[in-house]
Amino acid sequence: MDQTVRNIKELAALLNISPTTVSRVLNGKADDYRISPATTKKVLDAAREFNYHPNRIARGLRLEKTETIGLIVPDIANPFFAHVAKTIEFEARRNGYSIILCDSLDDIETESELLKLLAGRKVDGIILAPVGTGTGHISEFLKREIPSVVIDRYLPGLDIPSVSTDNYTGAYLATEHFIAAGHSRIACIQGINGISVNTDRVDGYRDALKNHNLTVDNSMIAGDDFGEKNGYDQTVRLLGSECRPTAILALSNLISLGVMRALSEAGLKIPDDMSLVSFDDQPYSAFLASPMTTVEQMKEEIAREAVQILLENINSGRSAGKVNKKIMPELIIRNSVKNMRKIPVRDHSSHL
């Protein structure tokens, strides 16, 4: 039918049911108020037949909620954040929330402005993947008491829940895999110094070397950015060093792209001339000329946990406080690490 109704009262009158009952059904509260399945079906069928859609803005004003969540990521073009954002949007929508997606362009000032913008939009909560090393603007934002969750990193000193990968374990497993294959000159191309993601990954790399009685050579730890250019520049530098590594641990997927470009330009092949392991598994990782061994971050689990924590905070009206949830990664072993021992390499993906 083309006939429409404008509000709950009109729909209730057509059905000869109280507006309160109609409202409870349309808001998914039928079970809470023990409304019969027959009545529930009658209301939902009529709403579809008469093209009735609740006014979400009016409902939001009445409940002092907008049913929106702000999501800020550093770079939506990065496959890791694109995948996380996709899952967060799905989980939020499944729970009746819409997402306002913002790209901070990996810039701390832009991130600060986006936090203010989302607060002005009266979002019910925010999921933030922070950039840079400064947290003053986040500390100031938290005074607004808008439920918030940090993903990808945790922020020491700030009372905000976080969901991230167990980055220490991921780097430890990757480094141990190199060692099991007979490598001792293992370089680590890192990201931004001073943030938890980088610190934990470098610590995992260092401790794996120490625990296997290998010297930690600080000249083998290079870089200051998670981007492709950093991976390229540092690989060129490492290839020109007197004590050239036989293996490289790239602490991000973009860094590994830069590493591969530098190796290709130098006429070197993976793993024959250089072994490589990268953080973040990508759709293309298994289809490279030498399928790449990667540390897979559980992107969907990170996203689901973040949404769950945020919705619990929104519904309870209070902050969860300092909850640092770390998700265990998986070492996916393929063919980018050369076996220097000429004996089978044991799978260290579940060993510390």
C-alpha positions in Angstrom: 0.0 0.0 0.0 1.0 3.6 -0.6 -0.7 4.9 2.6 1.7 6.1 5.2 1.3 7.1 8.9 3.2 10.0 10.4 3.6 9.0 14.0 3.1 6.3 16.6 -0.4 7.6 17.6 -1.7 7.2 14.1 -0.3 3.7 13.8 -1.7 2.7 17.2 -5.1 4.1 16.2 -5.1 1.9 13.0 -4.3 -1.2 15.1 -6.5 -0.3 18.0 -3.5 -0.8 20.3 -2.1 1.7 22.9 0.7 4.0 21.6 2.8 2.8 24.5 2.6 -0.8 23.3 3.5 0.2 19.7 6.4 2.3 21.0 7.8 -0.6 23.0 7.6 -3.0 20.1 9.2 -0.6 17.7 12.0 0.0 20.1 12.7 -3.7 20.6 11.3 -3.8 24.1 8.5 -6.3 23.5 10.2 -9.1 25.6 11.0 -6.7 28.4 7.3 -5.8 28.8 6.0 -9.3 28.0 4.2 -8.2 24.8 2.8 -11.3 23.0 4.5 -12.5 19.8 1.1 -12.1 18.0 0.9 -8.4 19.0 4.6 -7.9 18.2 4.1 -9.3 14.7 1.0 -7.3 14.2 2.8 -4.0 15.0 5.9 -4.8 12.9 3.8 -6.0 9.9 1.7 -2.8 10.1 4.8 -0.6 10.3 6.1 -2.1 7.1 2.8 -2.0 5.3 2.2 1.7 6.1 5.8 2.7 5.6 6.3 3.9 9.1 9.8 4.6 10.3 10.4 6.0 13.8 11.8 9.5 14.0 15.3 8.8 15.3 16.1 12.5 15.9 13.0 13.0 18.0 13.6 9.8 19.8 17.2 10.8 20.5 16.1 14.2 21.9 13.6 12.4 24.2 16.2 9.9 25.4 19.1 12.3 25.3 20.9 10.0 22.9 21.8 10.3 19.2 22.4 6.6 18.7 25.7 7.5 16.9 29.3 6.5 17.7 32.3 8.5 16.5 35.2 6.5 15.0 38.5 8.2 14.4 41.3 6.3 12.6 44.8 7.6 11.5 44.5 6.5 7.8 41.4 4.8 6.4 43.5 3.7 3.3 45.6 1.5 5.6 44.1 -2.0 5.2 44.4 -2.7 8.9 42.3 0.3 9.9 39.9 -0.2 7.0 39.2 -3.7 8.2 38.8 -2.6 11.8 36.4 0.2 10.8 34.3 -2.1 8.7 33.8 -4.5 11.6 33.1 -1.7 14.0 30.4 -0.3 11.7 28.8 -3.7 11.4 28.8 -4.3 15.1 27.5 -0.9 15.9 24.7 -1.1 13.3 23.8 -4.6 14.7 23.2 -2.9 18.0 21.2 0.0 16.6 23.9 2.6 16.3 25.3 4.5 13.3 28.9 5.4 12.8 30.5 8.8 12.0 33.8 7.8 10.5 36.7 10.3 10.6 40.2 10.1 9.2 42.8 12.1 11.3 45.3 11.9 8.4 47.9 10.7 11.0 47.9 14.3 12.3 47.5 15.1 16.0 46.0 18.5 15.5 43.4 17.1 13.1 42.7 14.4 15.7 42.1 17.0 18.3 39.7 19.0 16.1 37.8 15.8 15.2 37.3 15.0 18.9 35.8 18.5 19.4 33.6 18.0 16.2 32.2 14.7 17.4 31.5 16.1 20.9 29.6 18.9 19.2 27.6 16.3 17.3 26.5 14.8 20.6 27.7 11.3 19.8 27.0 8.8 22.5 30.5 7.5 22.5 33.8 7.5 20.6 36.3 4.8 19.5 39.7 6.4 18.8 42.9 5.0 17.2 45.3 7.7 18.4 48.2 9.2 16.5 51.5 10.7 17.6 52.9 10.8 21.1 51.0 13.7 22.7 48.0 12.9 24.8 47.1 16.3 26.3 44.2 16.9 23.9 42.8 13.4 24.8 43.1 14.1 28.5 41.2 17.4 28.0 38.5 15.6 25.9 38.0 13.0 28.6 36.7 15.8 30.9 33.6 15.9 28.8 32.8 12.4 30.2 31.8 11.0 26.8 32.2 7.2 26.9 35.4 6.4 24.9 37.6 3.5 24.0 41.1 3.5 22.5 42.0 0.9 19.9 45.4 -0.3 18.5 47.2 1.3 21.4 46.9 1.9 25.1 47.6 5.2 26.8 49.5 5.0 30.1 48.5 7.7 32.5 45.0 8.2 31.1 41.8 6.7 32.6 40.4 5.3 29.3 39.8 1.6 28.3 41.7 0.2 25.4 41.8 -2.8 23.1 45.0 -3.7 21.3 47.1 -6.6 20.1 49.5 -8.3 22.4 52.3 -6.6 20.4 55.1 -7.9 22.6 54.2 -11.5 22.0 53.7 -11.0 18.3 57.2 -9.5 17.9 58.7 -12.2 20.2 57.2 -15.0 18.1 58.4 -13.5 14.8 61.9 -13.0 16.1 62.1 -16.5 17.5 61.0 -17.9 14.2 64.0 -16.2 12.5 66.2 -17.6 15.2 64.8 -21.1 14.8 65.7 -20.9 11.1 69.4 -20.1 12.0 69.4 -16.3 11.7 71.4 -14.2 14.1 71.7 -10.9 12.3 68.1 -9.8 12.5 67.2 -6.2 11.8 64.0 -4.5 13.2 62.5 -1.6 11.3 60.3 0.1 13.8 57.6 2.8 13.8 57.1 5.9 15.9 59.2 5.9 19.1 57.5 6.5 22.4 54.1 4.9 21.6 52.9 1.7 23.2 52.6 -0.3 19.9 56.2 0.3 19.0 57.7 0.0 22.5 56.0 -3.4 23.0 57.1 -4.7 19.6 60.7 -3.6 20.0 60.8 -5.1 23.5 59.5 -8.4 22.2 62.2 -8.4 19.5 64.9 -7.6 22.0 63.9 -10.1 24.6 63.7 -12.9 22.0 67.3 -12.2 21.1 68.4 -12.1 24.7 66.6 -15.3 25.7 68.4 -17.1 22.9 71.8 -15.7 23.9 72.1 -13.4 20.9 73.5 -9.9 21.2 71.1 -7.0 20.7 72.8 -4.7 18.2 71.2 -1.3 18.4 72.4 -0.4 14.9 70.0 -3.1 13.7 67.0 -1.3 15.2 66.1 1.5 12.7 63.3 3.8 11.7 60.8 6.3 13.2 57.5 5.9 11.3 55.0 3.2 10.3 54.9 4.3 6.7 56.2 2.8 3.5 58.9 5.4 3.0 60.5 4.6 6.3 60.6 0.9 5.4 62.3 1.8 2.1 64.8 4.2 3.5 65.9 2.0 6.4 66.3 -1.0 4.2 68.5 0.9 1.8 70.6 2.0 4.8 70.8 -1.6 6.2 71.8 -3.0 2.9 74.7 -0.6 2.8 76.0 -1.3 6.3 79.1 -3.3 7.0 77.3 -5.9 9.0 74.4 -6.5 6.7 71.4 -8.4 8.2 70.1 -11.7 6.8 66.6 -11.0 8.1 64.3 -8.0 8.6 61.3 -7.7 11.0 59.0 -5.0 9.7 56.8 -3.6 12.4 53.9 -2.7 10.1 52.4 -3.8 6.8 53.3 -0.5 5.2 56.9 -0.7 6.4 57.1 -4.2 4.8 56.0 -2.7 1.4 58.9 -0.3 1.6 61.3 -3.1 2.5 60.1 -5.1 -0.5 60.5 -2.2 -2.9 64.1 -1.5 -1.7 65.0 -5.2 -2.0 63.5 -5.4 -5.5 65.4 -2.3 -6.7 68.6 -3.9 -5.3 68.0 -7.0 -7.2 67.5 -9.1 -4.1 65.0 -11.9 -3.7 62.9 -13.0 -0.7 63.9 -15.3 1.0 67.0 -16.3 -0.9 68.9 -13.0 -0.3 66.9 -11.5 2.6 64.3 -13.0 4.9 61.3 -10.9 5.9 58.4 -11.1 8.5 55.8 -8.4 8.7 53.2 -7.3 11.3 49.7 -7.4 9.8 48.5 -10.1 7.5 47.0 -8.8 4.3 45.0 -10.4 1.5 48.0 -10.2 -0.8 50.5 -11.7 1.7 49.8 -15.3 0.6 50.0 -14.5 -3.1 53.4 -12.8 -3.3 56.2 -14.5 -5.3 57.4 -15.7 -1.9 54.3 -15.8 0.3 55.1 -13.7 3.4 55.2 -14.9 7.0 53.2 -12.4 9.0 52.1 -11.6 12.5 48.3 -11.5 12.2 46.4 -9.1 14.4 42.9 -10.2 15.2 41.3 -7.2 13.6 37.7 -8.4 14.0 38.1 -9.4 17.6 39.7 -6.0 18.4 36.8 -4.2 16.8 34.1 -6.4 18.5 35.7 -6.0 21.9 35.9 -2.2 21.5 32.3 -1.9 20.5 31.2 -4.1 23.4 33.1 -2.1 26.0 31.8 1.2 24.6 28.2 0.1 24.5 28.5 -1.2 28.1 29.7 2.2 29.1 27.0 4.0 27.2 24.3 1.9 28.6 25.6 2.0 32.2 26.3 5.7 32.0 29.7 5.3 33.5 33.3 4.8 32.3 34.9 1.3 32.5 38.1 3.0 33.7 41.5 1.6 33.0 40.7 -1.7 31.2 43.6 -2.7 28.9 42.4 -5.6 26.8 45.2 -7.3 24.8 44.3 -9.7 22.0 46.7 -12.5 21.2 48.1 -12.4 17.6 48.9 -15.4 15.4 52.2 -16.1 13.6 51.2 -17.2 10.1 54.2 -19.1 8.7 54.7 -19.1 4.9 57.8 -18.9 2.8 59.6 -15.6 3.4 62.2 -16.9 5.9 65.2 -18.8 4.6 66.2 -21.9 6.6 69.9 -21.4 7.3 70.2 -24.6 9.3 69.2 -27.1 6.5 67.0 -28.9 9.1 63.2 -28.6 9.6 62.2 -25.4 11.4 59.9 -25.9 14.3 56.6 -23.9 14.4 57.0 -21.4 17.2 53.6 -19.8 16.6 52.3 -20.8 20.0 55.5 -20.9 22.0 57.2 -18.3 24.3 
